[in-house]
Amino acid sequence: MIRPTHSASHGRRAERYGVKLKLERWRVWFVLTCLLGLFAALLGRSLYLQAWNEGFLQDQGDARYRRTLKLEPNRGMITDRNGEPLAISTPVQSVWMSPRSVRLLPAGQARPKDWKPVHSDDEEESRVPVSVDELTRLAKMVGMPPEELIGKVGATRKNKKGEEVKTDFLWLKRHMSPADAKRVLALNVPGVYSQTEYRRYYPAAEVLAHVVGFTNLDGRGQEGFELTRNEMLAGKPGSRTVIRDRRGYIVEDVSTIVPPQEGQDLQLSIDRRIQYLAYRELKNAVDNSQAVGGAIVVLDARTGEVLAMANAPSYNPNSRVRIDPANKRNRAVTDLYEPGSTMKAITVAMALNAGKVKPNSIIQTGNGMMSIGPATIRDDHAVGAATVEHIIQKSSNVGAAKMALMMKREEMSDFFYSVGFGEKLNTGFPGESPGRVRPWKTWRPIEQATMAYGYGVSVSVMQMARAYQIFAGNGEVHPVTFTKQVAPPPGRQVISAETAAQVRKMLEMVTLPGGTATRAQVVGYRVGGKTGTAKKLVNGVYSDTARVGSFVGLAPISNPRLIVAVMIDEPSFELRYGGLVAAPVFSNVVAGSLRLLGVPPDAPTNNILLHGNEADDVKEDA
């Protein structure tokens, strides 16, 4: 046997080493290629997550830990003209829950006392467990049926991707006292928190409900000045962006805190003392006469400021129970009615100012009946030949109609608009009505005649109060305002100062013996005004039983400081007359108000007519 030489053996070993080396290089390159591929995949994934899908991931992270807290501003206070609070905000606690942060355990199973947070990819496993018993106790504390709370905690909804997710926020109870909220939190139910909010409180309650209005649970105005001045009162909320840990505790502020802009205070022209008098007397009149409702307005005769405005029935804005929509209606500015004989003072002023009559002009009313075509105008009691002054004092429909027919239709229409009928008062109240005056070209003679004593014209109580401004001063009418004025706003001249003085004298005669409003008299003060007793339209027909009793007057008549308009809607039939149901309200409100304002008496204390038999009162039915 021939053995291989040394060189041949060496060659074979070198060949085997070369093959092995080539094999090892292949493995290295393979591993390196795999590593590079994995690195490229990781790099690509990183670029995808950081560049193309950054927004989604950021939103997901923020949804779990980041919160932007709304910092509620303190709503501005509403006060009366003397600074007395009418609407204030008090801090309260609202309790809420995050169902997404908890896991509902099966019924009968309790959360282990030694439970600790679990870090798991399964979101459900990482949530804090909560038992049915814990939720039952919580539900009783917040006044919610247990089954309702358990259902809401376990409920899911579909997100934009169609995935089933739990809600992140659930109100348990709003506006709790701090003590009650503390007791709820003391239960230590997972995922339950509280936050500070502000609840509106109205010290005057139903007395000023229709003026001030109220806010909803979120602090937005719903009625009255809470609604019309909502932006001014509400201010602007601030914000604070924070990071919360798994248990809901704030661990870091991630942006600058934006402080809230507090709401501005609002001072009204209302005098809370006079408002209380007005509401009390109106409510008593409505209750005693079994009326459907009523309204009263008290104006400052010099400035047009509203010192009081009340409606009955009213409501308590502090109550969160359901409020009857009919009681929320601000009758003084939204409801229209035919003013009846209170319009006669306007008609007489128009005729006097136009030079058609004088206070002592004699007008023949005959037997108290006047026919115009097929229609007949009647007086409740015939006054025969009477002066203009006595026509107002006795409230003659025929006399007022004859004075109206002396005017051209266009002139009469223009005069109605000049005192504010048929146009909005722009007080800012929602639903404010402009009233209704039909185009003069459509008037027939009978319609022109009936408008003289308040039929065929629709007005609000506020409009009637404003119209009587022309008698209180120099014949001017001023804008009606609910804002306290430093100086009287510019007025619009409607009648001469002489005419205004003449009508004031006639209005005083209405309250003296022989007039229709002796019950409007006030001890120690001379007053004047006009009664109204208008039939109501029911289903398009004037009712034989339903009436609107009203009275509009001035006090004191020697230097008017107050204008008071009262309307009682559908009083009992025996009290239907304005002189019986509305004039006493005027008397009581004026008596208290003039003394509160420190207005000196202008008459002796024995100036009033003591009322005896109601049959002695002069009544009207127009």
Secondary structure as the mmCIF struct_conf table of DSSP 4:
data_model
#
loop_
_struct_conf.conf_type_id
_struct_conf.id
_struct_conf.beg_label_comp_id
_struct_conf.beg_label_asym_id
_struct_conf.beg_label_seq_id
_struct_conf.end_label_comp_id
_struct_conf.end_label_asym_id
_struct_conf.end_label_seq_id
HELX_LH_PP_P HELX_LH_PP_P1 ILE A 2 THR A 5
HELX_RH_AL_P HELX_RH_AL_P1 HIS A 6 LEU A 47
HELX_RH_PI_P HELX_RH_PI_P1 TYR A 48 TRP A 52
BEND BEND1 ASN A 53 ASN A 53
HELX_RH_AL_P HELX_RH_AL_P2 GLU A 54 TYR A 65
STRN STRN1 ARG A 66 LEU A 71
HELX_LH_PP_P HELX_LH_PP_P2 GLU A 72 MET A 77
STRN STRN2 ILE A 78 THR A 79
TURN_TY1_P TURN_TY1_P1 ARG A 81 ASN A 82
BEND BEND2 GLY A 83 GLY A 83
STRN STRN3 PRO A 85 MET A 97
HELX_RH_3T_P HELX_RH_3T_P1 PRO A 99 SER A 101
STRN STRN4 VAL A 102 LEU A 104
HELX_LH_PP_P HELX_LH_PP_P3 LEU A 105 PRO A 106
TURN_TY1_P TURN_TY1_P2 ALA A 107 GLY A 108
HELX_LH_PP_P HELX_LH_PP_P4 GLN A 109 PRO A 112
TURN_TY1_P TURN_TY1_P3 LYS A 113 ASP A 114
BEND BEND3 ASP A 121 ASP A 121
HELX_RH_AL_P HELX_RH_AL_P3 GLU A 123 SER A 126
BEND BEND4 ARG A 127 ARG A 127
STRN STRN5 VAL A 128 VAL A 130
HELX_RH_AL_P HELX_RH_AL_P4 VAL A 132 VAL A 142
TURN_TY1_P TURN_TY1_P4 GLY A 143 GLY A 143
HELX_RH_AL_P HELX_RH_AL_P5 PRO A 146 GLY A 154
STRN STRN6 ARG A 157 LYS A 158
TURN_TY1_P TURN_TY1_P5 LYS A 160 LYS A 161
BEND BEND5 GLY A 162 GLY A 162
STRN STRN7 GLU A 164 VAL A 165
BEND BEND6 ASP A 168 ASP A 168
STRN STRN8 LEU A 170 MET A 176
HELX_RH_AL_P HELX_RH_AL_P6 PRO A 178 LEU A 185
TURN_TY1_P TURN_TY1_P6 ALA A 186 LEU A 187
TURN_TY1_P TURN_TY1_P7 PRO A 190 GLY A 191
STRN STRN9 VAL A 192 TYR A 201
TURN_TY1_P TURN_TY1_P8 PRO A 203 ALA A 204
HELX_RH_3T_P HELX_RH_3T_P2 ALA A 205 LEU A 208
HELX_RH_AL_P HELX_RH_AL_P7 ALA A 209 VAL A 212
STRN STRN10 THR A 215 THR A 215
TURN_TY1_P TURN_TY1_P9 LEU A 217 ASP A 218
BEND BEND7 GLY A 219 GLY A 219
STRN STRN11 GLY A 221 GLY A 221
BEND BEND8 GLU A 223 GLU A 223
HELX_RH_AL_P HELX_RH_AL_P8 GLY A 224 THR A 228
TURN_TY1_P TURN_TY1_P10 ARG A 229 ARG A 229
HELX_RH_AL_P HELX_RH_AL_P9 ASN A 230 ALA A 234
STRN STRN12 LYS A 236 LYS A 236
STRN STRN13 GLY A 238 ARG A 244
TURN_TY1_P TURN_TY1_P11 ARG A 246 ARG A 247
BEND BEND9 GLY A 248 GLY A 248
STRN STRN14 ILE A 250 ASP A 253
BEND BEND10 SER A 255 SER A 255
STRN STRN15 VAL A 258 VAL A 258
STRN STRN16 GLN A 261 GLN A 261
HELX_LH_PP_P HELX_LH_PP_P5 GLU A 262 ASP A 265
STRN STRN17 LEU A 266 GLN A 267
STRN STRN18 LEU A 268 LEU A 268
BEND BEND11 SER A 269 SER A 269
HELX_RH_AL_P HELX_RH_AL_P10 ARG A 272 ASN A 288
TURN_TY1_P TURN_TY1_P12 SER A 289 GLN A 290
BEND BEND12 VAL A 292 VAL A 292
STRN STRN19 GLY A 293 ASP A 300
TURN_TY1_P TURN_TY1_P13 ALA A 301 THR A 303
STRN STRN20 GLU A 305 GLU A 305
STRN STRN21 VAL A 306 ALA A 312
BEND BEND13 PRO A 313 PRO A 313
TURN_TY1_P TURN_TY1_P14 PRO A 317 ASN A 318
BEND BEND14 VAL A 321 VAL A 321
HELX_LH_PP_P HELX_LH_PP_P6 ARG A 322 ASP A 324
HELX_RH_AL_P HELX_RH_AL_P11 PRO A 325 LYS A 328
HELX_RH_AL_P HELX_RH_AL_P12 ARG A 331 THR A 334
STRN STRN22 TYR A 337 TYR A 337
HELX_RH_3T_P HELX_RH_3T_P3 GLY A 340 MET A 343
HELX_RH_AL_P HELX_RH_AL_P13 LYS A 344 ASN A 353
TURN_TY1_P TURN_TY1_P15 ALA A 354 GLY A 355
BEND BEND15 LYS A 356 LYS A 356
TURN_TY1_P TURN_TY1_P16 PRO A 359 ASN A 360
STRN STRN23 ILE A 362 GLN A 364
TURN_TY1_P TURN_TY1_P17 GLY A 366 GLY A 368
STRN STRN24 MET A 369 ILE A 372
TURN_TY1_P TURN_TY1_P18 GLY A 373 PRO A 374
STRN STRN25 ALA A 375 ARG A 378
BEND BEND16 ASP A 380 HIS A 381
STRN STRN26 ALA A 385 THR A 387
HELX_RH_AL_P HELX_RH_AL_P14 VAL A 388 LYS A 394
TURN_TY1_P TURN_TY1_P19 SER A 395 SER A 395
HELX_RH_AL_P HELX_RH_AL_P15 ASN A 397 ALA A 404
TURN_TY1_P TURN_TY1_P20 LEU A 405 MET A 406
BEND BEND17 MET A 407 MET A 407
HELX_RH_AL_P HELX_RH_AL_P16 ARG A 409 SER A 418
TURN_TY1_P TURN_TY1_P21 VAL A 419 GLY A 422
BEND BEND18 GLU A 423 GLU A 423
TURN_TY1_P TURN_TY1_P22 PRO A 430 GLY A 431
STRN STRN27 ARG A 436 ARG A 436
HELX_RH_3T_P HELX_RH_3T_P4 TRP A 440 THR A 442
HELX_RH_AL_P HELX_RH_AL_P17 PRO A 445 MET A 451
TURN_TY1_P TURN_TY1_P23 ALA A 452 GLY A 454
BEND BEND19 TYR A 455 GLY A 456
STRN STRN28 SER A 458 VAL A 459
HELX_RH_AL_P HELX_RH_AL_P18 VAL A 461 ALA A 467
TURN_TY1_P TURN_TY1_P24 TYR A 468 TYR A 468
HELX_RH_AL_P HELX_RH_AL_P19 GLN A 469 ALA A 472
BEND BEND20 GLY A 473 GLY A 475
STRN STRN29 GLU A 476 VAL A 477
STRN STRN30 THR A 481 THR A 481
BEND BEND21 PHE A 482 PHE A 482
STRN STRN31 THR A 483 THR A 483
HELX_LH_PP_P HELX_LH_PP_P7 LYS A 484 GLN A 485
BEND BEND22 VAL A 486 ALA A 487
HELX_LH_PP_P HELX_LH_PP_P8 PRO A 488 PRO A 490
STRN STRN32 ARG A 492 GLN A 493
BEND BEND23 ILE A 495 ILE A 495
HELX_RH_AL_P HELX_RH_AL_P20 ALA A 497 THR A 511
BEND BEND24 LEU A 512 LEU A 512
TURN_TY1_P TURN_TY1_P25 PRO A 513 GLY A 514
BEND BEND25 GLY A 515 THR A 516
HELX_RH_3T_P HELX_RH_3T_P5 THR A 518 ALA A 520
STRN STRN33 VAL A 522 VAL A 522
TURN_TY1_P TURN_TY1_P26 VAL A 523 GLY A 524
STRN STRN34 TYR A 525 TYR A 525
STRN STRN35 GLY A 528 VAL A 538
TURN_TY1_P TURN_TY1_P27 ASN A 539 GLY A 540
STRN STRN36 VAL A 541 ALA A 555
BEND BEND26 PRO A 556 PRO A 556
TURN_TY1_P TURN_TY1_P28 ILE A 557 SER A 558
BEND BEND27 ASN A 559 ASN A 559
STRN STRN37 LEU A 562 ASP A 569
BEND BEND28 GLU A 570 GLU A 570
HELX_RH_3T_P HELX_RH_3T_P6 PHE A 573 LEU A 575
BEND BEND29 TYR A 577 TYR A 577
HELX_RH_AL_P HELX_RH_AL_P21 GLY A 578 VAL A 581
TURN_TY1_P TURN_TY1_P29 ALA A 582 ALA A 582
HELX_RH_AL_P HELX_RH_AL_P22 ALA A 583 LEU A 596
TURN_TY1_P TURN_TY1_P30 LEU A 597 GLY A 598
HELX_LH_PP_P HELX_LH_PP_P9 VAL A 599 PRO A 601
BEND BEND30 ALA A 603 ALA A 603
TURN_TY1_P TURN_TY1_P31 THR A 605 ASN A 606
BEND BEND31 ILE A 608 ILE A 608
HELX_LH_PP_P HELX_LH_PP_P10 LEU A 609 HIS A 611
HELX_RH_3T_P HELX_RH_3T_P7 GLU A 614 ASP A 616
BEND BEND32 ASP A 617 ASP A 617
#
